[in-house]
Amino acid sequence: MSESLPPSAHQTELVAANSLEARIAELQHEHQTLDEHIHQLSAIEPQDQLQLQRLKKRKLMLKDQITHLESQLTPNISA
């Protein structure tokens, strides 16, 4: 039986980057879906302001998470 060798640091980085990219894509999809839902609710009278506020807050939190994860993909270059 042959033992499997541990993945190289490069392979580990690629797997981590792919995982981050997949998570970013999930969050972007959820963000877009929320945006569409917010627009639909905004068109309905009377508007449920509390629900709209909660959805907008969730959308903002998703955007913050996306930005944070994207910053992890970008190499830190010191000037």
Long-range contacts (C-beta under 8 A, 24 or more apart in sequence): 17-73, 20-69, 20-72, 20-73, 21-73, 23-69, 24-66, 24-69, 24-70, 24-73, 27-62, 27-65, 27-66, 27-69, 28-66, 30-62, 31-59, 31-62, 31-63, 31-66, 34-58, 34-59, 34-62, 35-59
